[in-house]
Amino acid sequence: MVGRNHRYPAPYVACVEANERGCANAIWWRAITRVGGIAGEFTHFRAQTISSGAWLSLLYLIIAGSIISYTAYVWLLHYESPTKVGTYAYVNPVVAVILGGTLGGEIIGRRTILGTALILISVAAITSMKRRQTVPRNAIASGEARLEAIAED
């Protein structure tokens, strides 16, 4: 897998990893649809009954929601800590709630507002924490050896 090899630049690795994931998803989707076809799930399905808005929404989710966002996620992993990058999983539902309320006309209740506020507070806490400095084991060992040498003198 090229994605595990650090000789390539980050954008190249991100594109390769996105392609690998896309191929795996295509194989899985094909297997699932075949099983569904055998079970008779598609006997009443008619693609022409699906609105053009629904098809455009699906196309948008495939391009922006999958390909672009996953490539950006993998690229960002090379420059930020996984803890900070992982906060996207908490922020995405907040964005979905806001878009659902503004564009979709969904009703946002008190519990949703409270949950959204708690998510935003936790993401702010995670991103504002300072990263702990870790000392390599060989540095500790060499420091101990120096202390022993000083103690022997």
C-alpha positions in Angstrom: 0.0 0.0 0.0 1.4 3.4 -1.0 -0.5 5.0 1.9 1.7 3.4 4.4 4.9 4.5 2.7 6.3 7.9 3.8 8.6 8.4 0.8 5.8 10.0 -1.2 4.5 13.6 -0.5 1.3 13.9 1.6 -1.1 15.0 -1.1 -0.1 12.0 -3.3 -0.5 9.6 -0.4 -3.9 11.2 0.4 -5.1 10.7 -3.1 -3.9 7.1 -3.3 -5.6 6.3 0.1 -8.8 7.9 -1.1 -8.7 5.8 -4.3 -8.1 2.6 -2.3 -11.0 3.3 0.0 -13.2 4.1 -3.0 -12.3 0.9 -4.7 -13.1 -1.1 -1.6 -16.5 0.7 -1.2 -17.3 -0.1 -4.9 -16.6 -3.8 -4.4 -18.7 -3.8 -1.2 -21.6 -1.9 -2.9 -21.6 -4.3 -5.8 -21.8 -7.3 -3.4 -24.6 -5.8 -1.4 -26.7 -4.9 -4.5 -26.2 -8.4 -5.9 -27.5 -9.9 -2.7 -30.4 -7.4 -2.7 -31.2 -8.3 -6.3 -31.2 -12.0 -5.5 -33.5 -11.3 -2.5 -35.9 -9.4 -4.8 -35.3 -6.0 -3.3 -35.3 -4.2 -6.6 -38.5 -5.5 -8.1 -40.4 -2.2 -7.4 -37.4 0.2 -7.8 -37.6 2.6 -10.7 -34.7 5.0 -11.1 -36.8 7.4 -13.2 -39.1 8.1 -10.2 -36.2 9.6 -8.3 -36.1 13.4 -8.6 -33.2 15.2 -10.2 -32.6 17.0 -6.9 -32.1 13.7 -5.2 -29.6 12.6 -7.9 -27.7 15.9 -7.6 -27.6 15.5 -3.8 -26.2 12.1 -4.2 -23.6 13.4 -6.6 -22.7 16.2 -4.2 -22.3 13.7 -1.3 -20.0 11.5 -3.4 -17.8 14.3 -4.6 -17.7 16.8 -1.7 -18.8 14.5 1.2 -16.5 11.6 0.4 -13.7 12.2 -2.1 -12.7 15.8 -1.2 -13.3 15.5 2.6 -11.5 12.2 3.0 -8.5 13.5 1.0 -8.4 16.6 3.1 -8.6 14.5 6.3 -5.7 12.3 5.3 -3.7 15.2 4.2 -4.3 17.0 7.5 -3.2 14.0 9.5 0.3 14.6 8.2 0.3 18.1 9.7 -1.8 18.0 12.8 -2.2 15.6 15.7 -4.8 12.8 15.3 -6.7 14.2 18.3 -7.3 17.6 16.7 -8.0 16.1 13.3 -10.5 13.6 14.8 -12.7 16.5 16.0 -14.3 16.6 12.6 -16.4 13.6 13.7 -17.9 15.8 16.4 -18.3 19.0 14.3 -20.0 17.3 11.3 -23.3 16.6 13.2 -23.3 20.2 14.4 -23.0 21.4 10.8 -25.8 18.9 9.8 -28.1 20.2 12.5 -27.5 23.9 11.5 -28.1 23.1 7.8 -31.2 21.1 8.7 -32.6 23.9 10.7 -31.8 26.7 8.2 -32.2 25.0 4.8 -34.4 22.0 5.6 -36.9 23.7 8.0 -36.3 21.1 10.7 -37.3 22.0 14.2 -34.4 22.3 16.6 -35.4 21.6 20.2 -33.8 22.3 23.6 -32.1 19.0 23.8 -30.5 19.5 20.3 -29.3 22.9 21.3 -27.8 21.6 24.5 -26.2 18.7 22.7 -24.8 21.0 20.1 -23.4 23.3 22.7 -21.7 20.4 24.6 -20.1 19.2 21.4 -18.8 22.7 20.6 -17.4 23.1 24.1 -15.7 19.7 24.0 -14.1 20.4 20.6 -12.9 23.8 21.9 -11.4 22.1 24.9 -9.7 19.5 22.8 -8.2 22.0 20.3 -7.1 24.5 22.9 -5.2 21.9 25.1 -1.4 22.1 24.8 0.3 19.1 23.5 2.4 17.1 26.0 6.0 16.9 25.1 7.2 13.3 25.1 10.8 12.4 25.8 12.2 9.6 23.7 13.3 6.5 25.6 16.9 6.8 24.4 17.1 10.4 25.7 16.0 9.1 29.1 18.5 6.3 29.0 21.4 8.6 28.0 20.4 11.0 30.7 20.4 8.3 33.3 23.8 7.1 32.1 25.2 10.7 32.4 23.8 10.9 36.0 25.5 7.6 36.9 28.8 8.9 35.4 28.5 12.1 37.4 27.7 10.1 40.6 30.8 7.9 40.1 33.1 10.9 39.9 
